[in-house]
């Protein structure tokens, strides 16, 4: 049974907030000195937005989630927060499936889409730690199809030239390759080439090629197919959100000699106890899966990652189910394990992952590699040109908040975060050892407004 799920451009170009950087010395013998951001560490300055959990905190979050469900912005949600490894809040709200009135549970499973990116990037960084992968090596060293990659020189993508330098593994991790997503095919000629070639953007966005070629199956075919399209720009010059982490997942599989899922099982899922994370639903947990919905967004179009509508200005909506918890795309073995968008997980699992990054138990990567991942990696020119990040930073797998915020959403200085297309969100605050998730299953919509309010409830503004 083919699902009706179609992920929109807005959904895949997810909402986001930011992350921050640590001190870094570029890899010896490379030209990265000229293409990465200044090697400055994130220095937490006083007054710091301290995570606050008073006696009224749970009541505040209960009211916030009730407001979201009363407005029909989401049918249900899970909120889970830990501090210093201890659970501060773990609650389920509303319904996992509205039509069946199936209550949301704290162990409900969610399509986490682009929250997969952080996991895949850490997997690749483990291979860097082991000396099996080099950050500044060309992608073509591991995926030969990229040896002849070209850059578009006109608006149609028909005219091309060789890139100014080869795209690297670091470029994949920080989205500076020049790769994009096919979801913008109506307005972006390069994305239209992806659609013609059948380059998939993620689960549910994998229509057959329009030029008669075979559908993409497996890592090797994926790498070959996406390399046939030109890059949008020279590597290292701009931040362009797209299939970069899916290519990185193919690199992990090629270098390790395992499928991406097998590598993640052995090196991340089992060590951290992420027993319910996978690329396909375990039949025994089918009834724990959530259904996915579309809710039209009421926020005026704007590309900045933290632009939202105040929750009291949101009008009532009716969620429309597009992927049921039964017989959907995640019940079938995928043709390709999307390193950038393919995982299913629950709140416990994702916080096991983020807590391991905070406290090193278990240690997933070395302190040196984690410092590299959690610092801003973008050249100033890339941030200045990108409206989506709105001049904020991006590390290796995470967005970067480079300074404290005192107006609007209060997000911790030196905090890390990203989100998923179906309105799943996480953040990491190493300074107070606080990490949390808000998990729903809504494409488009305005759940992001409630994530901002959740952060406002957690972090007190400086006096």
KAHUBEL-V247010 format. One record per backbone hydrogen bond with DSSP energy under -1.0 kcal/mol. NH is the residue of the N-H (numbers start at 1). CO is the residue of the C=O. If there is no record, write none. Layout:
{{NH & CO} {NH & CO}}
//
This chain:
{{12 & 8} {13 & 9} {14 & 12} {16 & 305} {30 & 27} {34 & 31} {35 & 32} {36 & 32} {40 & 38} {42 & 21} {50 & 48} {52 & 458} {57 & 54} {60 & 56} {61 & 57} {62 & 58} {63 & 59} {64 & 60} {65 & 61} {66 & 62} {67 & 63} {68 & 64} {69 & 65} {70 & 66} {71 & 67} {73 & 68} {77 & 93} {78 & 439} {79 & 91} {80 & 437} {81 & 89} {82 & 435} {83 & 86} {84 & 433} {86 & 83} {88 & 81} {89 & 81} {91 & 79} {93 & 77} {95 & 75} {96 & 102} {97 & 102} {102 & 97} {104 & 94} {108 & 105} {109 & 288} {110 & 345} {112 & 343} {115 & 112} {116 & 113} {117 & 114} {120 & 116} {121 & 117} {122 & 118} {123 & 119} {124 & 120} {125 & 121} {126 & 122} {127 & 123} {128 & 124} {129 & 125} {130 & 126} {131 & 128} {132 & 127} {133 & 127} {137 & 134} {139 & 167} {141 & 138} {142 & 139} {143 & 139} {146 & 143} {147 & 144} {149 & 146} {151 & 161} {152 & 231} {153 & 159} {161 & 151} {169 & 137} {170 & 135} {172 & 168} {173 & 169} {174 & 170} {176 & 171} {185 & 182} {187 & 184} {188 & 184} {192 & 188} {193 & 189} {194 & 190} {195 & 191} {196 & 192} {197 & 193} {198 & 194} {199 & 194} {201 & 205} {205 & 202} {211 & 196} {218 & 335} {222 & 218} {223 & 219} {224 & 220} {225 & 221} {226 & 222} {227 & 223} {228 & 225} {231 & 150} {232 & 178} {236 & 176} {237 & 234} {240 & 175} {243 & 180} {247 & 243} {248 & 244} {249 & 245} {250 & 246} {251 & 247} {252 & 248} {253 & 249} {254 & 250} {255 & 251} {256 & 252} {257 & 253} {263 & 259} {264 & 260} {265 & 261} {266 & 262} {267 & 263} {268 & 264} {269 & 264} {270 & 265} {272 & 268} {273 & 269} {274 & 269} {275 & 273} {277 & 274} {278 & 344} {281 & 330} {285 & 282} {286 & 283} {288 & 285} {289 & 286} {290 & 109} {291 & 96} {292 & 323} {293 & 441} {294 & 320} {295 & 443} {305 & 388} {307 & 304} {313 & 310} {314 & 311} {317 & 71} {320 & 294} {322 & 292} {323 & 292} {331 & 328} {332 & 329} {338 & 336} {342 & 338} {344 & 278} {345 & 110} {350 & 346} {351 & 347} {352 & 348} {353 & 349} {354 & 350} {355 & 351} {356 & 352} {357 & 353} {358 & 354} {359 & 355} {360 & 356} {370 & 366} {371 & 367} {372 & 368} {373 & 369} {374 & 370} {377 & 394} {383 & 379} {384 & 380} {385 & 381} {392 & 389} {393 & 400} {395 & 398} {396 & 373} {397 & 173} {399 & 417} {400 & 393} {401 & 415} {414 & 401} {415 & 412} {416 & 428} {418 & 426} {420 & 424} {423 & 420} {425 & 438} {426 & 418} {427 & 436} {428 & 416} {429 & 434} {434 & 429} {435 & 82} {436 & 427} {437 & 80} {438 & 425} {439 & 78} {440 & 423} {442 & 422} {443 & 293} {445 & 295} {449 & 446} {450 & 447} {451 & 447} {452 & 448} {453 & 449} {454 & 450} {455 & 451} {456 & 452} {457 & 453} {458 & 454} {459 & 455} {460 & 50}}
//
